[in-house]
Amino acid sequence: MSDQGNGGSKLEGKLEKMDGHPFFVFSKPYMDFIGKGKIFGLIYFVLAIINLIIPFAVIYKTIDSGIFRGLPAKYVFAIILSWLIIAFASWIGFQIWWIRRKKVTDTTSFEFIATTSFSEILQTFGEWLGSFIGIIGAGVGIIALIFLGNEASYLFSMIGLDFMNFGPLVIIIGPIIGFFIIILTRFFAEQLRLFASLVNNTKDIAAKLKNN
């Protein structure tokens, strides 16, 4: 029994010595990246970059579709001005994701990193989507109404935003939808944080009672 015990101790000692070998620890930076919640910061970075790409993707799709050929001047002006509104909304979206990415580092001190970080992402996503729809709905809607009048509904289809094709009513509907998206996502995000806080406080109370 003692020989087996000594053999086990020796094997354990050898394995412990191997812990510091580069072959066994080269993945530690990656483990820290996913274990400490830093991976959530990557989501903010990617979505911030996507917002910078959106205006170029829209104008590329618009030009590639060939709709500029033979279009009356009023349509061309409306599309150009609408693109400027989309570029502005995308720049606001970039700032929302870029600035809020710093909040991920603040949540890594909590025990429930995934829950807290997801709630922050959900809230930021709602703020971005609500702002995006509100700005584009009101901005492009006004441009469409001024330049195209009764034909305003065609503009959203031309720039690839068919889901916002409510006609002139989009000037009102867009900001309203955006407002409720921001409110609802923030509500659900706060419920997640409340749940994590309750569980954490309950655990602390239980630990104090046990020590007493």
N, C-alpha and C positions, 0 to 999 in steps of 0.2 A: 504494500500500500504506500509505504514511504517512498519507494523507488518510483512508483507511478506519480506520486505527488511531486517529487523532485523533477521528474521528467516533464511534467506539465508546467512546472514553474520555469524550467529552463526554456521550454518552447514559448511560453508567454513572454519571457524576457527577450528572446530573440525577435519575436514579433513586435515588441515595443520599440526595440532598437531600429527596426525597419520602418517605423512610422515616420521617421525624419528623412527617409531616403527620397530623393526627387521623383523616383518612379511611382511612389505611392501617394505623393502629395501635389503632383503637378495640376490636378483638377481643383485644388482648393480655391483659387480665385473664382472659378465658375460656381462652386458650391456656395461661396459667400455671396455671389451675385444673385443667385436664386433664393438663398436661405434668408438673407437679410432684407428682402423686399426691393432690392435695387432694380430687379427686372421690371417692376411697375413703372419706374422712371423711363424705361425704354419705350413704353406705350405712349407716354406724353410726347417724347421726342419724335416718334414716328408720325403721330397724328398732327403734330405741329408742322412737320415737313410736308405732309399730304395737303395741308391747307395752302401751302405755297405753290403746290403743283396744280390745284384745282382750277385757277384762272386760265392757265396755259392749256389744260386738258379741255376746258370748255371752248376756248377760242379755236383750238385745233379741230375739235369735232365740228364746230360751226363752219369753219372754212372748208374742211374736208368734205362736208355734205354738199358743197356747191351751191348753197342757197343765196350767195351774194350775186350770182350771175342773173342779170336781168331784173334784180329787185329795184323797186322805186327807192329814191333817195331817203324818204322818211323811214323806211325799214332799216336801211343801212345805219342811219344815225341812231335809231332806237336800239339796234343790236350793239353798236359800239358803246353807247352810254350804259346799256344794261351790263355789258362786260366790265365796265369800270365799277359799277355797283357790286358785282360779284367779286371783283378783285379786292374792293374795300372790305366786304364781308369776310373774305378769306384771310385778309390781313388781321382783322379783329380776331378771327378764329385761331390764327397762328399765335397771337399774343396770349389768348386765353390758355391754350395748351402749354405754351412756353413758360409763362409765369407760374402757372399752377404746378408745374413739374417739381418745383422746389418744395411743395407741400408734402410730396412723397417722402422726402428725407425726414420730415418731422414725424411722420406716422411710423417710422421704423423703430421708434422707441417703445411702441405699444407691443403687448404680447400677441394680440391677434392682428398680425401684419396684413394678411390677405384680406380679411373682412374690412379693416379700416381703409386699406389702400383701394379696394374695390369700390367702397362707398365714395371715396374722393374722385375716382375715375368716373363713376356714374353721375355724380354732381357736375363735374367738369364737362362731361359729354352732353348733359342736358343744357348747360349754359351755352356751350358751343352751338348745338343744333338749334336751340331756341333763338339765339341771336342771329344765326345764319338765315333761318327761315323768316324771322321778323324783318331783318334788314333788306333781304332780297325781295320779300313779298311787298313791302311798302315802296322801296326804291324803284324796282323794275315795274311794279304796278303803276306808279305815277308816270314813269317814262312812257309806258305802253299807252296809257290813257291820253297823254298829251300828244304823242306823235301819231298814234294809230286809231284812237277813238273807238269806234264800234268793232274794229278789227284787233283790239288789244289782246284778245285771247290767243292769237297766233304767235305772239312774241315768245312766250315761255316754251312753246314747242320748238321754235327755231333755235333756241339756245340750249336745248336738251333738258329743260326743267318742266316736263309735262305734268309732274305730280303737283305742281303749284298753279296749274292752269284753272283758276277760278274766275278769270275775266277781271273786270275792274274791281270786283269785290275783294280781290287778293290784297288790296291796299289796307283793308281792315282785317280780313281773315288771317293774313300772314303774321302780323304782330300779335294777334290774339292767340293763335296756335303756338307761336314762339313763347309767349308769356306762360301759358299753361304747361308747356314742356319743361321750362325752367323750374316752375313751382313744383310740379309732380316729381321730377327726378331728384330735386333737392329734398323733398319730403321722404322719399324712399331711401335716399342716401343717409339722411339723419336717423331713420329707423334702424339701419344697419349699425351705425355708430352707437346708437342707444343700446342696442342689443349687446354689442361688444363691451360697452362700458358697464352694463349691468352684470354680465358674466364676470368681468374682471373684478368689480367691487365685491361681488358675492364670494369670489375666491379669496380675496384679501380678508374679508370678514371671517370666513371659515378658518383661515390660517391663524388669525389673531385669537379666535376662540380656542383653537387647538393648543396654542402656546400657553394660554392662560389656564 
